[in-house]
Amino acid sequence: MVKRKAVVKSKTKGVRIFPPIPGGFDAEKATNRDLLRLGLPLRPDPSRQPGLTALWDRDVRRFRGFEHLQAAITPADLVVDRPVSFLGLFPREACGYELSSSAPFTVFSGRWTVPNLHHGPTPPGLVFFRTFFGLGFLDVHVEMTVDSNQDVTAQITIHTGAQLNLPVAPGDTINATLCLQTNAAGTASYFLANQTTKQTVNLTMDTGFPPAVTIDAGISRGVTDNPNNPLAGFGTVYFDELSAFTTSGARQLTDGVATTMVDGGTTLARPLRLTDYAFRIEHA
């Protein structure tokens, strides 16, 4: 058995930061105690949960040689609060897919490409853009800006608005697995990976959120208090390997509602289903 450092206690109530996974660690050979100490999920029972088992096996093998970062949250004293859903801004401000379920969603996993942005000739100033990936009130955002000099910034944030220390840049492929238990504490886990830089980060927190009844993924534009709220040029964003599980079985996000971003009768961006497990969003 490999010795582990104790779980780091966050200054924020309910947030648990785990030590980095050591080089050469093999989750397939690890004990349940080792997995729990590192904040990693136990391998599901393949006879009862074959889909979740396949997801666990795939991710363990894919990320085995990655650099595992100890999560750092900025700001450190974040406040866990219920966010405003981007889906409430459809169809003017966002584009993507949303799926609802009567049985609670407990796991949502997938990956997407981070686009390079282009600033159009008008209006001047920063243009804000984001990709989102959500399970109930949990969200992973790649928050981005582009200015008139075509300088692009990108950072990963979670549902609290706090920034995580997983580096991200245009062209990167991001993997996310979100988990939300149906317990009273609303215990949530984030497992994120940058497949391009070969780095991962994970954390767990008690949110107090109710069981998740929706999942969603897509892109959104601007900031809500900007009357112009322009959409940056982004080409195409691909979402794939989408897997979702409820307490009663697997579901496909692409069976849900597809929303095209429109403004004043003009189409700005549209989603296109590719398979049961993939779609893309095109800038119109």
C-alpha positions as a LaTeX table, in Angstrom:
\begin{tabular}{lrrr}
\hline
Residue & $x$ (\AA) & $y$ (\AA) & $z$ (\AA) \\
\hline
Met1 & 0.00 & 0.00 & 0.00 \\
Val2 & 1.30 & 3.46 & $-0.92$ \\
Lys3 & 1.33 & 6.00 & 1.90 \\
Arg4 & $-0.84$ & 9.04 & 1.29 \\
Lys5 & $-1.01$ & 12.51 & 2.72 \\
Ala6 & $-4.14$ & 13.45 & 4.58 \\
Val7 & $-6.97$ & 15.22 & 2.77 \\
Val8 & $-6.43$ & 18.98 & 2.77 \\
Lys9 & $-9.20$ & 20.86 & 4.56 \\
Ser10 & $-10.40$ & 23.85 & 2.59 \\
Lys11 & $-11.25$ & 27.13 & 4.30 \\
Thr12 & $-14.65$ & 26.78 & 2.68 \\
Lys13 & $-17.05$ & 24.57 & 4.59 \\
Gly14 & $-17.78$ & 21.29 & 2.85 \\
Val15 & $-14.97$ & 21.52 & 0.22 \\
Arg16 & $-12.42$ & 18.71 & 0.24 \\
Ile17 & $-9.12$ & 19.07 & $-1.61$ \\
Phe18 & $-7.15$ & 15.86 & $-2.12$ \\
Pro19 & $-3.40$ & 15.33 & $-2.47$ \\
Pro20 & $-2.00$ & 14.91 & $-5.98$ \\
Ile21 & $-2.01$ & 11.38 & $-7.32$ \\
Pro22 & 1.59 & 10.11 & $-7.27$ \\
Gly23 & 3.40 & 9.18 & $-10.46$ \\
Gly24 & 2.98 & 5.55 & $-11.42$ \\
Phe25 & $-0.24$ & 5.16 & $-9.43$ \\
Asp26 & $-2.43$ & 2.41 & $-10.91$ \\
Ala27 & $-6.08$ & 2.81 & $-9.92$ \\
Glu28 & $-6.92$ & $-0.63$ & $-11.29$ \\
Lys29 & $-4.61$ & $-2.22$ & $-8.72$ \\
Ala30 & $-5.30$ & 0.20 & $-5.87$ \\
Thr31 & $-7.28$ & $-0.63$ & $-2.76$ \\
Asn32 & $-10.57$ & 1.10 & $-2.07$ \\
Arg33 & $-8.88$ & 2.88 & 0.82 \\
Asp34 & $-6.22$ & 4.31 & $-1.52$ \\
Leu35 & $-8.86$ & 5.49 & $-3.99$ \\
Leu36 & $-10.87$ & 7.21 & $-1.28$ \\
Arg37 & $-7.82$ & 8.97 & 0.13 \\
Leu38 & $-7.15$ & 10.47 & $-3.30$ \\
Gly39 & $-10.77$ & 11.47 & $-3.87$ \\
Leu40 & $-11.19$ & 8.94 & $-6.67$ \\
Pro41 & $-14.41$ & 6.98 & $-7.21$ \\
Leu42 & $-14.47$ & 3.29 & $-6.45$ \\
Arg43 & $-14.85$ & 0.97 & $-9.41$ \\
Pro44 & $-18.56$ & 0.23 & $-9.91$ \\
Asp45 & $-19.95$ & $-3.29$ & $-9.83$ \\
Pro46 & $-19.75$ & $-4.44$ & $-13.47$ \\
Ser47 & $-22.70$ & $-6.81$ & $-13.06$ \\
Arg48 & $-24.99$ & $-4.05$ & $-11.74$ \\
Gln49 & $-23.57$ & $-0.98$ & $-13.50$ \\
Pro50 & $-21.83$ & $-2.04$ & $-16.71$ \\
Gly51 & $-22.04$ & 1.43 & $-18.29$ \\
Leu52 & $-20.46$ & 3.19 & $-15.32$ \\
Thr53 & $-17.84$ & 0.45 & $-15.07$ \\
Ala54 & $-16.87$ & 0.97 & $-18.72$ \\
Leu55 & $-16.58$ & 4.73 & $-18.11$ \\
Trp56 & $-14.41$ & 4.14 & $-15.01$ \\
Asp57 & $-12.14$ & 1.70 & $-16.84$ \\
Arg58 & $-11.72$ & 4.01 & $-19.85$ \\
Asp59 & $-10.83$ & 7.08 & $-17.81$ \\
Val60 & $-8.44$ & 5.21 & $-15.52$ \\
Arg61 & $-6.47$ & 3.92 & $-18.49$ \\
Arg62 & $-6.62$ & 7.19 & $-20.44$ \\
Phe63 & $-5.35$ & 9.41 & $-17.61$ \\
Arg64 & $-2.88$ & 6.98 & $-16.02$ \\
Gly65 & 0.23 & 8.82 & $-17.26$ \\
Phe66 & $-1.11$ & 12.33 & $-16.70$ \\
Glu67 & 0.21 & 14.87 & $-14.20$ \\
His68 & $-2.30$ & 14.96 & $-11.36$ \\
Leu69 & $-2.50$ & 18.42 & $-9.79$ \\
Gln70 & $-3.67$ & 19.17 & $-6.28$ \\
Ala71 & $-6.73$ & 21.33 & $-6.74$ \\
Ala72 & $-6.41$ & 25.02 & $-5.94$ \\
Ile73 & $-9.45$ & 27.29 & $-5.89$ \\
Thr74 & $-9.42$ & 31.04 & $-6.57$ \\
Pro75 & $-10.80$ & 32.75 & $-4.59$ \\
Ala76 & $-10.00$ & 30.44 & $-1.68$ \\
Asp77 & $-12.99$ & 31.63 & 0.34 \\
Leu78 & $-15.63$ & 30.87 & $-2.26$ \\
Val79 & $-19.27$ & 30.81 & $-1.25$ \\
Val80 & $-21.24$ & 27.76 & $-2.34$ \\
Asp81 & $-24.47$ & 29.20 & $-3.65$ \\
Arg82 & $-27.08$ & 28.26 & $-6.21$ \\
Pro83 & $-26.09$ & 29.80 & $-9.56$ \\
Val84 & $-28.24$ & 31.30 & $-12.28$ \\
Ser85 & $-28.57$ & 28.64 & $-14.99$ \\
Phe86 & $-27.39$ & 29.60 & $-18.46$ \\
Leu87 & $-30.36$ & 27.68 & $-19.79$ \\
Gly88 & $-32.57$ & 30.47 & $-18.48$ \\
Leu89 & $-30.97$ & 32.66 & $-21.17$ \\
Phe90 & $-31.93$ & 30.42 & $-24.10$ \\
Pro91 & $-32.30$ & 31.06 & $-26.97$ \\
Arg92 & $-30.77$ & 34.56 & $-27.13$ \\
Glu93 & $-27.65$ & 33.94 & $-25.10$ \\
Ala94 & $-26.79$ & 30.24 & $-25.40$ \\
Cys95 & $-26.69$ & 27.30 & $-27.82$ \\
Gly96 & $-26.53$ & 23.58 & $-27.11$ \\
Tyr97 & $-28.49$ & 20.63 & $-25.72$ \\
Glu98 & $-30.49$ & 20.12 & $-22.54$ \\
Leu99 & $-32.06$ & 16.90 & $-21.27$ \\
Ser100 & $-34.47$ & 16.47 & $-18.36$ \\
Ser101 & $-35.26$ & 13.30 & $-16.43$ \\
Ser102 & $-37.75$ & 12.23 & $-13.79$ \\
Ala103 & $-35.05$ & 10.01 & $-12.26$ \\
Pro104 & $-32.14$ & 12.03 & $-10.80$ \\
Phe105 & $-28.93$ & 12.30 & $-12.79$ \\
Thr106 & $-25.94$ & 11.19 & $-10.74$ \\
Val107 & $-23.09$ & 11.21 & $-13.30$ \\
Phe108 & $-22.46$ & 13.24 & $-16.45$ \\
Ser109 & $-19.24$ & 12.80 & $-18.42$ \\
Gly110 & $-17.93$ & 14.12 & $-21.71$ \\
Arg111 & $-15.25$ & 16.11 & $-23.49$ \\
Trp112 & $-15.12$ & 19.14 & $-25.76$ \\
Thr113 & $-12.72$ & 21.30 & $-27.73$ \\
Val114 & $-11.79$ & 24.80 & $-26.59$ \\
Pro115 & $-12.15$ & 27.11 & $-29.60$ \\
Asn116 & $-9.89$ & 29.92 & $-30.72$ \\
Leu117 & $-11.90$ & 33.14 & $-30.78$ \\
His118 & $-12.02$ & 35.95 & $-33.32$ \\
His119 & $-12.98$ & 39.54 & $-32.51$ \\
Gly120 & $-15.12$ & 41.11 & $-35.21$ \\
Pro121 & $-14.74$ & 44.73 & $-36.35$ \\
Thr122 & $-17.53$ & 45.97 & $-34.02$ \\
Pro123 & $-18.19$ & 46.68 & $-31.22$ \\
Pro124 & $-14.85$ & 47.62 & $-29.62$ \\
Gly125 & $-13.72$ & 46.24 & $-26.28$ \\
Leu126 & $-13.65$ & 42.77 & $-24.75$ \\
Val127 & $-15.99$ & 40.07 & $-26.04$ \\
Phe128 & $-16.93$ & 37.37 & $-23.53$ \\
Phe129 & $-17.54$ & 33.73 & $-24.47$ \\
Arg130 & $-17.86$ & 30.45 & $-22.59$ \\
Thr131 & $-18.40$ & 26.75 & $-23.03$ \\
Phe132 & $-20.56$ & 25.10 & $-20.37$ \\
Phe133 & $-21.08$ & 21.54 & $-19.19$ \\
Gly134 & $-23.64$ & 21.00 & $-16.46$ \\
Leu135 & $-25.26$ & 18.46 & $-14.18$ \\
Gly136 & $-28.18$ & 20.07 & $-12.35$ \\
Phe137 & $-26.74$ & 23.13 & $-10.60$ \\
Leu138 & $-23.16$ & 21.90 & $-11.10$ \\
Asp139 & $-21.27$ & 23.50 & $-13.97$ \\
Val140 & $-17.84$ & 23.53 & $-15.55$ \\
His141 & $-17.19$ & 26.63 & $-17.64$ \\
Val142 & $-14.29$ & 27.56 & $-19.86$ \\
Glu143 & $-14.56$ & 31.33 & $-19.46$ \\
Met144 & $-12.96$ & 33.17 & $-22.39$ \\
Thr145 & $-12.39$ & 36.68 & $-23.71$ \\
Val146 & $-11.04$ & 38.12 & $-26.95$ \\
Asp147 & $-10.12$ & 41.74 & $-27.63$ \\
Ser148 & $-9.71$ & 43.78 & $-30.80$ \\
Asn149 & $-6.04$ & 42.75 & $-30.94$ \\
Gln150 & $-7.21$ & 39.10 & $-31.16$ \\
Asp151 & $-5.68$ & 38.34 & $-27.76$ \\
Val152 & $-7.58$ & 35.41 & $-26.18$ \\
Thr153 & $-7.79$ & 34.43 & $-22.52$ \\
Ala154 & $-9.24$ & 31.22 & $-21.05$ \\
Gln155 & $-9.77$ & 29.82 & $-17.57$ \\
Ile156 & $-11.80$ & 27.01 & $-16.02$ \\
Thr157 & $-14.42$ & 27.83 & $-13.41$ \\
Ile158 & $-17.00$ & 25.78 & $-11.52$ \\
His159 & $-20.59$ & 26.52 & $-10.50$ \\
Thr160 & $-19.54$ & 28.82 & $-7.65$ \\
Gly161 & $-17.68$ & 31.11 & $-10.04$ \\
Ala162 & $-14.37$ & 30.03 & $-8.50$ \\
Gln163 & $-11.44$ & 29.39 & $-10.81$ \\
Leu164 & $-9.63$ & 26.03 & $-10.80$ \\
Asn165 & $-5.90$ & 25.65 & $-11.39$ \\
Leu166 & $-6.20$ & 23.38 & $-14.45$ \\
Pro167 & $-4.46$ & 25.25 & $-17.30$ \\
Val168 & $-6.50$ & 25.71 & $-20.48$ \\
Ala169 & $-5.91$ & 27.37 & $-23.84$ \\
Pro170 & $-7.56$ & 27.49 & $-27.28$ \\
Gly171 & $-7.17$ & 24.17 & $-29.06$ \\
Asp172 & $-7.16$ & 22.09 & $-25.87$ \\
Thr173 & $-9.46$ & 19.13 & $-25.29$ \\
Ile174 & $-11.15$ & 19.14 & $-21.88$ \\
Asn175 & $-12.65$ & 16.07 & $-20.19$ \\
Ala176 & $-15.13$ & 16.43 & $-17.34$ \\
Thr177 & $-16.98$ & 13.98 & $-15.13$ \\
Leu178 & $-19.49$ & 15.53 & $-12.74$ \\
Cys179 & $-21.09$ & 13.50 & $-9.95$ \\
Leu180 & $-23.88$ & 14.54 & $-7.60$ \\
Gln181 & $-25.13$ & 12.25 & $-4.86$ \\
Thr182 & $-28.77$ & 12.25 & $-3.88$ \\
Asn183 & $-27.93$ & 12.63 & $-0.17$ \\
Ala184 & $-29.05$ & 15.56 & 1.98 \\
Ala185 & $-25.59$ & 17.16 & 1.75 \\
Gly186 & $-25.74$ & 17.24 & $-2.06$ \\
Thr187 & $-22.20$ & 15.88 & $-2.22$ \\
Ala188 & $-20.65$ & 16.77 & $-5.57$ \\
Ser189 & $-17.39$ & 15.66 & $-7.19$ \\
Tyr190 & $-15.51$ & 17.24 & $-10.07$ \\
Phe191 & $-13.03$ & 15.20 & $-12.11$ \\
Leu192 & $-11.41$ & 17.34 & $-14.82$ \\
Ala193 & $-8.63$ & 16.67 & $-17.30$ \\
Asn194 & $-6.86$ & 18.63 & $-20.00$ \\
Gln195 & $-6.15$ & 15.94 & $-22.53$ \\
Thr196 & $-3.78$ & 18.23 & $-24.46$ \\
Thr197 & $-1.51$ & 19.22 & $-21.56$ \\
Lys198 & $-1.97$ & 15.79 & $-19.90$ \\
Gln199 & $-3.03$ & 17.19 & $-16.53$ \\
Thr200 & $-5.93$ & 16.36 & $-14.21$ \\
Val201 & $-7.52$ & 17.84 & $-11.09$ \\
Asn202 & $-10.33$ & 16.68 & $-8.79$ \\
Leu203 & $-12.24$ & 17.95 & $-5.76$ \\
Thr204 & $-15.36$ & 17.17 & $-3.75$ \\
Met205 & $-17.78$ & 19.49 & $-1.94$ \\
Asp206 & $-21.07$ & 19.44 & $-0.08$ \\
Thr207 & $-23.35$ & 21.80 & $-2.00$ \\
Gly208 & $-26.75$ & 21.33 & $-0.41$ \\
Phe209 & $-28.14$ & 21.07 & $-3.94$ \\
Pro210 & $-31.21$ & 18.93 & $-4.60$ \\
Pro211 & $-30.94$ & 15.89 & $-6.89$ \\
Ala212 & $-30.15$ & 16.87 & $-10.48$ \\
Val213 & $-33.00$ & 16.60 & $-12.97$ \\
Thr214 & $-31.23$ & 18.17 & $-15.98$ \\
Ile215 & $-27.95$ & 17.95 & $-17.85$ \\
Asp216 & $-26.73$ & 20.41 & $-20.48$ \\
Ala217 & $-23.75$ & 21.36 & $-22.62$ \\
Gly218 & $-23.02$ & 24.11 & $-25.11$ \\
Ile219 & $-21.73$ & 27.64 & $-25.54$ \\
Ser220 & $-22.97$ & 31.04 & $-24.41$ \\
Arg221 & $-22.04$ & 34.60 & $-25.24$ \\
Gly222 & $-21.28$ & 37.85 & $-23.54$ \\
Val223 & $-22.47$ & 39.09 & $-20.20$ \\
Thr224 & $-26.11$ & 39.62 & $-19.33$ \\
Asp225 & $-25.78$ & 43.32 & $-18.48$ \\
Asn226 & $-24.27$ & 44.20 & $-21.88$ \\
Pro227 & $-26.99$ & 45.44 & $-24.27$ \\
Asn228 & $-24.82$ & 44.59 & $-27.29$ \\
Asn229 & $-23.67$ & 41.21 & $-25.99$ \\
Pro230 & $-21.74$ & 40.23 & $-29.14$ \\
Leu231 & $-20.85$ & 36.67 & $-30.05$ \\
Ala232 & $-17.16$ & 36.08 & $-30.75$ \\
Gly233 & $-16.26$ & 34.17 & $-33.86$ \\
Phe234 & $-15.43$ & 30.61 & $-32.78$ \\
Gly235 & $-15.73$ & 28.32 & $-35.80$ \\
Thr236 & $-16.91$ & 24.94 & $-34.46$ \\
Val237 & $-16.99$ & 23.44 & $-30.95$ \\
Tyr238 & $-17.25$ & 19.64 & $-30.69$ \\
Phe239 & $-18.75$ & 17.80 & $-27.70$ \\
Asp240 & $-18.32$ & 14.02 & $-27.69$ \\
Glu241 & $-18.04$ & 10.89 & $-25.53$ \\
Leu242 & $-21.14$ & 12.15 & $-23.74$ \\
Ser243 & $-22.36$ & 9.71 & $-21.09$ \\
Ala244 & $-25.07$ & 10.34 & $-18.50$ \\
Phe245 & $-26.46$ & 8.07 & $-15.80$ \\
Thr246 & $-29.55$ & 8.41 & $-13.65$ \\
Thr247 & $-30.65$ & 6.32 & $-10.69$ \\
Ser248 & $-32.68$ & 4.27 & $-13.17$ \\
Gly249 & $-30.18$ & 3.91 & $-16.03$ \\
Ala250 & $-28.25$ & 5.61 & $-18.82$ \\
Arg251 & $-29.52$ & 8.57 & $-20.87$ \\
Gln252 & $-28.26$ & 10.44 & $-23.95$ \\
Leu253 & $-27.99$ & 14.23 & $-23.90$ \\
Thr254 & $-28.64$ & 14.38 & $-27.64$ \\
Asp255 & $-32.14$ & 12.98 & $-27.02$ \\
Gly256 & $-32.92$ & 16.27 & $-25.33$ \\
Val257 & $-33.83$ & 19.75 & $-26.56$ \\
Ala258 & $-31.48$ & 21.37 & $-29.07$ \\
Thr259 & $-31.41$ & 25.17 & $-28.94$ \\
Thr260 & $-30.15$ & 27.46 & $-31.68$ \\
Met261 & $-28.82$ & 30.88 & $-30.64$ \\
Val262 & $-30.87$ & 33.57 & $-32.35$ \\
Asp263 & $-31.07$ & 37.33 & $-32.02$ \\
Gly264 & $-33.68$ & 39.45 & $-33.73$ \\
Gly265 & $-34.49$ & 36.70 & $-36.21$ \\
Thr266 & $-30.81$ & 36.18 & $-37.06$ \\
Thr267 & $-29.20$ & 32.80 & $-36.36$ \\
Leu268 & $-25.87$ & 33.21 & $-34.56$ \\
Ala269 & $-24.98$ & 29.60 & $-33.71$ \\
Arg270 & $-26.61$ & 26.22 & $-34.21$ \\
Pro271 & $-26.15$ & 22.73 & $-32.69$ \\
Leu272 & $-25.91$ & 19.68 & $-34.94$ \\
Arg273 & $-26.34$ & 16.16 & $-33.59$ \\
Leu274 & $-23.65$ & 13.77 & $-34.84$ \\
Thr275 & $-24.34$ & 10.55 & $-32.90$ \\
Asp276 & $-26.06$ & 9.47 & $-29.68$ \\
Tyr277 & $-22.92$ & 10.59 & $-27.88$ \\
Ala278 & $-21.71$ & 13.62 & $-29.83$ \\
Phe279 & $-22.74$ & 16.95 & $-31.31$ \\
Arg280 & $-21.11$ & 20.08 & $-32.62$ \\
Ile281 & $-21.95$ & 23.77 & $-32.48$ \\
Glu282 & $-21.29$ & 25.89 & $-35.57$ \\
His283 & $-20.90$ & 29.63 & $-35.74$ \\
Ala284 & $-23.44$ & 30.82 & $-38.31$ \\
\hline
\end{tabular}
